[in-house]
Amino acid sequence: LLGDPSMAKSQFLKYATQVAPVGVYTSGKGSSAAGLTASVVRDARGEFYLEGGAMVLADGGIVAIDEFDKMRPADRVAIHEAMEQ
């Protein structure tokens, strides 16, 4: 979704994720590739497990990544690879 500043693009994305059966909204400004795809997390017992990110949680639905242009280039490449799947 492209447009001029102050044209309510963010509000439109938020609304789309609210009305969709499965929808996740996130901002690319503070997101990493691991946070959007999957990350390895250590629990209280010291064991590791995979935790799904926004793209995994929105499987079969809508994932809205606002401010995509403000993501780091390395994170953007990882998201492009995930979108190809």
Summary of the structure (lengths in Angstrom):
residues: 85
radius of gyration: 14.2
end to end distance: 20.9
largest distance: 49.1
contacts: 203
relative contact order: 0.22
helix: 44%
strand: 24%
